[in-house]
Amino acid sequence: MNKTALVQGITLALLGSAAHAAVKVEDTSFNTAANMLAYTEFELSGEPLAEALGLDLDVLDPNRADEPTPFDFAAGIESYEYSEEAMYALNYQSGMGPHLVNGPQNLARGGTMAALGERVLAMADAVGFPADEVPQGMYPLSLPYSSAKPQFAGAVNASPVNGDELSIKTAKGVEKSVKTQVPAYFRDYTTLRWSGSDNLLNPAAVGGILLKEVMWSQDFLGGMHVAATDEEVEAASASMDQDGKHKLGVSAADGFNGMMLTEQSIDKLAILQGQLGFDGKQLGAAITPQYDPAKGIVYFPHQVKVTESAKNDVGAIGKLDLVDASSQLRDSWMLLWPLSEFFAYSDQRSANSNQNPAFHAVFDGQPFAAAPVANQSGDLSKATAGQDAFSLALNLSNMVFKNLDALHFNRNAGTLVDSWQAGKQGQHVTTFDAAYALVALQIFQRAQDALPVGYAAGDNGELNLNTPQGKEALVLVRKQADFILTQLMGKNGLVYDGLTLGGKPDAGQSVDAQFAAVRGLSAAFLATQDTKYRTAARKLFIATDKAYFNAKAGTWLVGSQGDYTPWTQAAISGGLRATMLNLRNTGAEKAPALELAQLTQRYVSWFRGTVNGGMQMAEWVGDSGENIIQGAGSDTDEDGVPQVTAAGGQHGTAMVMAAKARISE
């Protein structure tokens, strides 16, 4: 379908439609793993999706709602920008975790705030970002806690600093010229700290924010720019940033965020490697590239409590206490996916002749350390457990993949199970996790074999290293996908939420499970090119849409109402995107539910009704269309999402998603 036909289809689908879900937020807390998975899917279902469907991104303007089409704006602006904003809310503003100044990298530099300051200035210089534009009051985290209260702890400094003249078009179609104001908190994050957290370290939560960091880092640092003009250019070589004319990053501002996010990613990998490995006796067990579960299992336990100590007047990891020693499948796949992305991003294997020169430039010694020669061969038997980005990713992705297989894969049943503890596998399979494990395994295989990941994870590559680990991952993909098709699919064409091995399927067939399975089966198709998985995913989407799409609510419900969490939103976003890109009608295929115009209409009504309708609790000012305009209220773009200072709580709420909402007609 060409762009003109798509626009017409969307317009016709939306005319006269007043469908809108009723959203009642029932839990305003913040679940790190769930939020960050959802926001990763929102990112991929944002600009990359809109562009893949034919949009010229240059025509998007956050202050012109629903242009060029409602879908383009919902995806390219709202979904994409909410994703970025939430990452910064957690990573730079919340204070919900140990501070980067007290992390392993800065400890090696002396452990002082001055040492971190010098590091930040060096990273800013590498991308040509003015030091005086680095936001004040940043609280960069080494890693976040499992859950938190995103309501602000104190009064937010929203006093206006300066302003600008803008012509805007709101979500209600109102056009006007306004004078906007920039609030003090936009440049100084000191008053944006959150009001509390559980102080638990959880692998899924660490993986969730690592996934957000590495996806954006690849975007921000995937090219270079002309220092004098800030014009983005493709990296012609890894030394191009040393010619006096070019700097790292696609722009100075984006490059700086890429630097900060990469620094934070390396810190959390170093903490995982050095402090959180558990051998059944104690934390901090050694993890090496030669790790073999058959010779002694080391894994990341489900929950570790942090007693913070104060150092440099901010939080540091003090005492660590084991709370839950189990290994959980959700923790495993939520680590494997970002570790694989980070492996590909920092890949310095000599065999990978396709690596982006811009990425090589980031990890050539300045500003980030290069991998030792032993780790560039790709031979795990000769590799070492280093502290540089690639060595950490090499070591940890290998360990998590081997544990996924050794601890969670039941060979007799041919499926991954939810839990493992003290040498014993559990017997339950949760469809959501089995399906998303397919996504993680697909990305792991691509990273190992030097195929594109990130935004290009669905593309064919010019090079395929056909590594042993890549082949092992594909075996698991086939077995897990086949289990979903043969054991988890009900007679009504929908998947069950799970089952107990040797017993009956779970009673429920939730929206979450259906869309997760669509997402996972699509990943299995991309990984194997076996069309039976595409066919099954198409049938499942059609059955889901027929059974659960509620025209009054404009979204998918089991009955007339249901509970949505960020896990739900992640699955819908990912499943819808997979359907648009890989499952929609092509050639002679004529399924009405899989026509692109129908899918984009579904996307808009779901996103506007449930995300803007209440689950997205606040939005930042600027890139997502919200502006501060004197006398104009707290939702100046009229999209239903308030500014942070008007988003509930005594002082306001960060731009993140609620933990739970009841959605109804």
C-alpha positions in Angstrom: 0.0 0.0 0.0 1.4 3.4 -0.9 1.5 6.4 1.5 -1.5 8.1 -0.1 -3.7 5.1 0.3 -2.5 4.6 3.9 -3.4 8.3 4.7 -6.8 7.9 3.2 -7.5 4.6 5.0 -6.6 6.1 8.3 -8.7 9.2 7.8 -11.7 7.2 6.8 -11.3 4.9 9.7 -11.2 7.7 12.2 -14.0 9.9 10.8 -17.0 9.8 13.0 -15.4 7.5 15.6 -16.0 8.5 19.2 -14.8 5.2 20.7 -12.8 5.9 23.8 -11.9 3.6 26.7 -12.7 4.6 30.2 -9.5 4.4 32.2 -9.4 4.2 36.0 -5.9 4.1 37.4 -5.7 1.7 40.3 -2.0 1.7 41.2 0.2 4.8 40.6 3.4 3.1 41.6 6.3 2.5 39.1 7.4 -1.0 38.1 10.8 -0.6 36.5 10.9 -3.8 34.5 7.3 -3.5 33.2 7.7 0.2 32.4 11.0 -0.1 30.6 9.8 -3.0 28.5 6.7 -1.1 27.5 8.8 2.0 26.7 11.2 -0.1 24.6 8.3 -1.4 22.6 6.9 2.2 22.4 10.3 3.3 21.0 10.4 0.6 18.3 6.7 1.3 17.6 7.5 5.0 17.3 9.7 6.7 14.7 11.2 3.4 13.3 7.7 2.0 12.6 6.3 5.2 11.1 9.4 5.5 8.9 9.2 1.9 7.8 5.7 2.5 6.7 6.7 5.4 4.5 6.8 8.5 6.7 9.4 11.2 6.1 10.3 12.0 9.7 11.2 15.5 8.9 7.5 16.4 8.5 6.7 15.6 12.1 6.2 18.6 14.4 5.3 18.0 18.1 3.3 21.2 18.1 1.1 20.1 15.1 -1.1 17.3 16.5 -2.3 14.6 14.2 -0.2 15.8 11.2 0.5 14.4 8.7 -1.9 11.7 10.0 -3.2 10.6 13.5 -1.1 7.4 13.2 2.1 9.2 12.2 1.7 11.6 15.1 0.7 8.9 17.7 3.7 6.7 16.7 6.4 9.2 15.6 5.8 11.7 18.4 3.8 10.4 21.3 4.9 6.8 21.5 8.5 7.6 20.7 8.9 10.6 22.9 7.1 9.1 26.0 9.7 6.3 25.7 12.6 8.7 25.8 11.2 10.9 28.5 10.5 8.0 30.9 14.1 6.8 30.6 15.5 10.2 31.7 12.9 10.5 34.5 14.3 7.3 36.0 18.0 7.5 35.0 18.7 11.2 35.6 16.0 12.6 37.9 14.5 10.0 40.2 17.3 9.2 42.7 15.9 5.7 42.9 19.2 3.8 43.0 22.9 4.2 43.8 24.5 7.2 42.2 27.0 6.8 39.4 29.6 8.7 41.5 29.8 5.7 43.8 29.8 3.1 41.1 32.7 0.8 40.0 33.9 3.0 37.1 34.2 6.2 39.2 35.7 4.3 42.1 38.5 3.3 39.8 39.0 7.0 39.0 39.2 7.9 42.7 35.6 7.8 43.7 35.0 11.6 44.1 32.4 13.9 42.7 35.2 15.9 41.0 36.4 12.7 39.2 32.9 12.1 37.9 32.6 15.7 36.9 35.8 15.4 34.8 34.5 12.3 33.2 31.2 14.0 32.2 33.2 16.9 30.7 35.4 14.5 28.7 32.3 12.8 27.4 30.7 16.1 26.5 33.8 17.1 24.7 33.8 13.9 22.6 30.5 14.9 21.1 31.0 18.6 21.1 28.3 19.3 23.6 28.8 22.6 25.5 29.6 22.0 29.2 27.3 24.8 30.4 24.4 23.0 28.8 24.7 19.9 30.9 21.6 19.8 33.0 22.2 20.8 36.7 21.1 18.6 39.5 21.4 15.3 37.6 21.3 12.1 39.7 22.7 9.5 37.2 22.0 6.0 38.5 24.3 3.0 38.3 21.2 0.8 38.3 17.6 1.3 39.5 15.6 -0.4 42.1 12.7 -2.8 41.3 9.8 -0.5 42.1 9.3 3.1 43.3 6.8 5.9 44.0 7.1 8.3 41.1 5.4 11.1 42.9 7.8 14.0 43.6 9.2 14.2 47.1 9.1 18.0 47.3 7.9 21.1 45.6 9.1 21.3 42.0 10.8 24.5 40.8 8.6 25.4 37.8 9.3 29.1 37.8 9.7 30.4 34.2 13.2 31.0 32.9 12.5 32.2 29.4 10.0 31.7 26.6 9.3 31.4 22.9 6.6 32.2 20.3 5.0 29.2 18.8 2.1 28.3 16.5 0.4 25.2 17.8 -2.4 22.8 16.8 -3.8 20.8 19.8 -5.2 17.3 19.8 -8.6 18.9 19.7 -7.8 20.7 16.5 -7.4 24.1 18.0 -4.9 26.3 16.2 -3.4 29.3 17.9 -0.2 31.4 18.4 1.2 31.2 21.9 4.1 32.4 24.0 5.6 29.4 25.9 7.6 29.4 29.0 10.6 27.1 29.9 10.4 26.0 33.6 13.4 26.0 35.8 13.1 22.2 36.3 13.8 21.8 32.5 17.5 22.8 33.1 17.9 21.8 36.8 16.6 18.4 37.9 17.3 18.9 41.6 13.6 19.2 42.6 12.5 16.2 40.5 13.5 13.4 43.0 10.9 10.7 43.6 9.4 9.9 47.0 10.5 6.4 47.7 11.5 2.9 46.4 11.7 -0.7 47.6 15.6 -0.8 47.5 15.4 -4.2 45.8 17.7 -5.2 42.9 16.0 -7.4 40.4 17.5 -8.7 37.2 14.4 -7.9 35.1 14.5 -4.3 36.4 18.2 -4.0 35.6 17.6 -5.5 32.2 14.7 -3.2 31.5 16.6 0.0 31.9 19.7 -1.5 30.3 17.5 -2.2 27.3 16.3 1.4 27.1 19.8 2.7 27.4 21.3 0.5 24.7 18.5 1.0 22.2 18.8 4.8 22.6 22.7 4.7 22.7 22.7 2.9 19.3 20.4 5.5 17.9 22.3 8.5 19.4 25.8 7.2 18.6 25.1 5.4 15.3 26.5 8.3 13.2 28.7 11.4 13.6 28.1 15.1 13.0 29.9 18.1 11.7 31.2 20.0 14.7 30.7 23.4 13.3 27.1 22.9 12.1 25.7 19.9 14.1 24.8 18.3 10.8 24.5 14.5 11.0 26.7 12.5 8.7 27.4 8.8 8.2 30.6 7.6 9.7 33.1 6.9 7.0 35.7 5.5 9.3 36.3 4.8 13.0 38.9 7.7 13.1 36.6 10.3 11.5 36.0 11.9 14.9 39.8 12.6 15.1 40.0 14.9 12.0 39.1 18.1 13.8 35.9 18.5 11.9 33.6 15.8 13.2 32.4 14.6 16.6 30.8 11.4 17.8 27.0 11.2 17.9 24.3 12.1 15.3 24.2 15.5 17.0 25.9 17.1 20.0 22.8 16.9 22.2 22.0 13.3 21.3 25.6 12.3 21.4 25.8 13.6 25.0 22.9 11.5 26.1 24.4 8.5 24.3 27.6 9.0 26.3 25.8 9.2 29.6 23.6 6.2 28.9 26.6 4.1 27.8 28.5 5.1 31.0 25.5 4.0 33.0 25.1 0.8 31.1 28.8 -0.2 31.7 28.3 0.6 35.4 25.4 -1.8 35.8 27.2 -4.5 33.8 30.2 -4.2 36.1 28.0 -4.5 39.2 26.3 -7.6 37.8 29.6 -9.2 37.0 31.4 -8.2 40.3 28.7 -8.2 42.9 25.5 -10.0 42.0 26.5 -13.5 40.7 25.2 -16.1 43.1 26.6 -19.7 43.4 24.2 -21.0 45.9 26.3 -19.9 48.8 27.2 -16.2 48.4 26.8 -13.2 46.2 29.8 -11.9 44.2 30.7 -15.3 42.8 33.2 -15.2 39.9 31.8 -15.2 36.3 34.1 -16.0 33.5 33.8 -16.5 29.7 34.6 -20.1 30.3 31.5 -20.5 32.5 30.0 -24.0 32.3 26.8 -24.7 34.4 27.7 -28.3 34.5 30.8 -27.5 36.6 29.0 -25.2 39.0 26.0 -22.9 38.5 26.3 -19.1 39.0 23.3 -17.0 38.2 21.5 -13.8 39.1 19.0 -14.3 41.9 15.5 -12.8 41.7 15.8 -10.3 44.6 18.6 -8.7 46.5 18.0 -6.0 49.1 20.3 -3.0 49.2 21.1 -1.1 52.4 22.3 2.2 51.0 25.2 4.0 52.6 25.8 7.7 52.1 28.9 8.6 50.2 29.7 11.9 48.4 26.4 13.0 49.9 24.4 10.6 47.7 23.4 6.9 47.7 25.9 4.1 47.4 25.5 0.3 47.6 26.2 -0.6 51.2 25.1 -4.1 52.4 23.6 -6.6 50.0 21.2 -9.2 51.4 19.7 -12.1 49.4 15.8 -12.0 49.6 14.8 -14.5 46.8 17.3 -16.9 45.6 15.3 -18.3 42.7 16.2 -17.9 39.0 13.2 -16.6 37.1 12.7 -16.9 33.3 11.4 -13.3 33.2 14.7 -12.1 34.7 16.6 -14.2 32.3 15.1 -13.1 29.0 14.9 -9.4 30.2 18.6 -9.5 30.7 19.5 -11.6 27.6 17.8 -9.2 25.2 19.7 -6.0 26.3 23.0 -7.8 26.9 22.8 -9.1 23.3 22.0 -5.5 22.0 25.0 -4.2 24.0 27.2 -7.0 22.7 26.3 -6.0 19.1 26.7 -2.2 19.9 30.2 -2.7 21.5 31.3 -5.6 19.2 35.0 -5.6 18.5 35.4 -9.1 17.1 37.8 -9.0 14.2 35.5 -11.3 12.3 32.7 -8.7 12.3 33.7 -6.7 9.3 30.2 -5.1 9.2 30.4 -3.2 12.5 29.3 0.4 12.2 32.5 2.6 12.2 30.7 5.0 14.5 30.4 2.3 17.1 34.0 1.4 16.7 34.9 5.0 17.3 33.0 5.0 20.6 34.9 2.0 21.9 38.4 2.7 20.5 39.9 3.7 23.8 38.4 7.2 23.9 35.9 7.9 25.3 35.3 4.2 26.2 38.0 1.5 26.7 38.7 -0.9 23.9 38.5 -4.7 24.5 41.7 -6.6 25.0 43.0 -8.6 22.0 42.0 -11.9 23.6 38.3 -10.9 23.5 38.4 -9.7 19.9 38.9 -13.3 18.5 35.4 -14.5 19.5 37.0 -17.6 21.1 35.4 -17.9 24.6 38.0 -20.4 25.7 40.7 -17.7 25.4 38.6 -14.7 26.5 39.0 -12.8 29.8 36.5 -11.2 32.2 37.4 -7.5 31.5 35.9 -4.3 32.7 35.4 -2.7 29.2 32.1 -2.6 27.5 32.5 -5.4 25.1 34.3 -7.8 27.6 31.4 -7.3 30.0 28.8 -7.9 27.4 30.6 -11.0 26.0 30.9 -12.5 29.5 27.5 -11.8 30.8 25.5 -12.6 27.6 27.3 -16.0 27.5 26.4 -16.7 31.1 22.8 -15.7 30.9 22.3 -17.6 27.6 23.8 -20.8 29.1 21.7 -20.4 32.2 18.5 -19.9 30.2 19.3 -23.3 28.6 20.6 -25.1 31.6 18.2 -23.8 34.3 15.0 -23.1 32.5 14.8 -25.4 29.5 12.9 -28.6 30.1 14.3 -31.0 27.5 11.6 -33.6 27.9 8.8 -31.1 27.3 10.7 -28.9 24.9 9.9 -25.6 26.7 11.3 -23.0 29.0 9.8 -23.0 32.5 9.2 -20.1 34.8 11.5 -20.9 37.7 14.5 -22.7 39.0 15.7 -23.0 42.6 18.3 -25.1 44.4 18.8 -27.5 41.5 15.1 -28.0 40.8 13.1 -26.7 37.8 9.5 -25.5 38.3 6.8 -27.1 36.3 4.8 -24.0 35.1 5.1 -22.3 31.8 3.9 -18.7 31.4 3.0 -17.9 27.8 4.0 -14.3 28.1 7.6 -15.2 29.1 7.9 -18.1 26.8 6.9 -15.9 23.9 9.2 -13.0 24.9 12.1 -15.4 25.4 11.8 -16.0 21.6 12.4 -12.3 21.1 15.5 -12.3 23.4 16.8 -15.5 21.7 16.3 -13.9 18.2 18.3 -10.9 19.2 21.0 -13.0 20.9 21.4 -15.1 17.7 21.6 -12.0 15.6 24.2 -10.4 17.8 26.4 -13.5 17.9 26.2 -13.9 14.2 26.9 -10.2 13.5 23.5 -9.5 12.0 21.8 -6.1 12.5 20.0 -5.5 15.8 18.4 -2.4 17.4 16.0 -0.7 15.0 17.2 -3.0 12.2 16.5 -6.3 14.0 14.2 -7.4 11.2 16.7 -6.8 8.4 18.8 -9.3 6.6 22.6 -8.7 7.0 25.4 -8.8 4.6 27.4 -11.0 6.9 26.4 -14.1 9.0 29.1 -15.6 11.2 27.1 -18.7 11.8 28.5 -19.1 15.3 27.9 -22.2 17.5 26.0 -20.1 20.0 23.9 -18.6 17.3 23.0 -22.1 16.1 22.1 -23.2 19.6 19.8 -20.2 20.0 18.0 -21.1 16.8 17.4 -24.7 18.1 15.8 -23.2 21.3 13.7 -20.8 19.2 12.2 -23.6 17.1 11.5 -25.8 20.1 9.9 -23.0 22.1 7.8 -21.8 19.2 6.7 -25.3 18.5 5.6 -25.8 22.1 3.5 -22.6 21.9 1.8 -23.9 18.8 1.2 -27.5 20.0 0.6 -27.1 23.7 -0.5 -23.5 24.5 -3.0 -22.9 21.7 -6.6 -23.4 22.6 -9.3 -24.8 20.3 -10.8 -21.3 20.0 -7.6 -20.1 18.3 -6.3 -18.2 21.3 -3.4 -19.1 23.5 -3.8 -19.9 27.2 -1.9 -17.8 29.7 0.2 -20.8 30.6 0.1 -24.4 31.7 1.6 -26.8 34.3 3.6 -29.5 32.7 1.8 -32.8 33.0 -1.4 -31.0 33.9 -4.0 -28.7 32.5 -3.6 -25.3 30.8 -4.3 -22.2 32.9 -7.9 -21.1 32.7 -7.2 -17.6 31.4 -6.6 -16.4 27.9 -5.5 -12.8 28.5 -4.9 -10.0 26.1 -1.3 -9.9 27.4 -0.7 -13.5 26.4 -2.2 -13.1 22.9 -0.2 -10.2 21.9 3.0 -11.5 23.5 2.6 -14.7 21.5 2.0 -12.7 18.3 5.3 -10.9 19.1 7.2 -14.1 19.9 6.0 -16.1 16.9 6.8 -13.2 14.6 10.4 -13.2 16.1 10.6 -17.0 15.5 9.6 -16.4 11.9 12.3 -13.7 11.4 14.9 -15.9 13.1 14.1 -19.1 11.2 12.3 -17.9 8.0 9.9 -20.8 8.7 6.6 -19.6 7.3 4.5 -21.8 9.7 5.3 -19.3 12.5 4.1 -16.4 10.4 1.0 -18.2 9.5 0.3 -19.1 13.1 0.9 -15.5 14.2 -1.4 -14.2 11.6 -4.2 -16.6 12.6 -3.6 -15.7 16.3 -3.9 -12.0 15.6 -7.1 -12.4 13.6 -8.6 -14.6 16.4 -7.6 -12.1 19.1 -9.0 -9.1 17.2 -12.3 -10.9 16.6 -12.7 -12.1 20.1 -11.4 -9.2 22.1 -11.5 -5.9 20.2 -14.2 -3.8 21.9 -15.5 -1.1 19.5 -16.9 1.0 22.3 -13.6 1.1 24.2 -11.4 1.2 21.0 -9.1 -1.4 22.4 -8.9 -5.1 23.3 -10.8 -6.4 26.3 -11.8 -9.8 27.7 -15.5 -8.9 28.2 -16.4 -5.3 28.7 -13.5 -4.4 31.1 -10.1 -5.6 32.1 -6.9 -4.7 33.9 -4.0 -3.2 32.0 -0.5 -3.0 33.2 2.7 -1.9 31.5 3.2 -5.5 30.6 -0.1 -5.4 28.7 1.0 -2.2 26.9 4.3 -3.7 26.0 2.7 -6.7 24.4 0.1 -4.8 22.5 2.7 -2.3 21.2 5.1 -5.0 20.2 2.5 -7.3 18.8 0.8 -4.6 16.7 4.2 -3.5 15.3 5.1 -7.1 14.4 1.8 -7.5 12.7 2.2 -4.2 10.7 5.7 -5.0 9.6 5.7 -8.8 9.2 2.2 -10.2 9.2 0.0 -7.8 7.3 -1.6 -8.7 4.0 0.7 -8.9 1.1 0.1 -10.2 -2.4 -3.0 -12.3 -2.6 -3.6 -12.2 1.2 -7.0 -10.6 2.0 -7.7 -10.9 5.8 -9.6 -7.7 6.7 -8.0 -7.6 10.2 -4.6 -7.6 8.6 -5.1 -4.7 6.2 -2.6 -1.9 7.1 -5.2 0.8 7.3 -7.2 -1.3 9.8 -4.1 -1.9 11.9 -3.1 1.7 12.0 -6.6 2.7 13.1 -6.4 0.1 15.8 -3.0 1.5 16.9 -4.4 5.1 17.2 -7.6 4.1 19.1 -5.6 1.8 21.5 -2.9 4.3 22.2 -5.0 7.4 22.5 -7.6 5.6 24.6 -5.5 3.7 27.1 -2.0 5.4 27.1 -3.1 9.0 26.7 -6.3 8.1 28.3 -4.8 7.6 31.7 -1.9 5.2 32.0 0.7 7.7 30.9 0.5 9.8 34.1 2.5 12.8 32.9 4.6 14.2 30.1 7.7 16.4 29.8 7.6 19.8 28.1 8.8 20.1 24.5 9.3 17.1 22.3 6.0 15.4 22.9 3.9 18.5 22.2 3.3 19.8 25.8 4.2 23.4 26.5 3.9 25.7 29.5 1.7 28.6 28.5 0.7 31.2 31.0 -3.0 30.9 31.8 -3.6 27.9 29.5 -3.8 25.1 32.1 -1.8 22.0 32.6 -2.5 20.1 29.4 -1.8 22.6 26.7 -1.7 20.1 23.8 -5.1 18.8 25.0 -4.1 15.1 24.6 -5.2 14.0 28.0 -1.7 13.8 29.5 -0.9 16.5 32.1 2.4 18.2 32.8 4.5 16.7 35.6 3.5 19.3 38.1 -0.2 18.7 37.6 -0.1 14.9 37.4 -1.3 13.9 40.9 0.5 13.5 44.2 1.2 16.5 46.5 3.9 17.9 44.2 3.3 16.2 40.9 4.4 12.9 39.2 7.1 11.9 36.9 6.5 11.2 33.2 6.0 7.4 33.6 3.2 4.8 33.3 0.9 3.7 36.1 1.4 0.1 37.4 -2.3 -0.8 36.9 -5.5 0.6 35.4 -9.0 -0.8 34.9 -10.0 -0.3 31.2 -13.7 -0.5 30.3 -16.2 0.6 27.7 
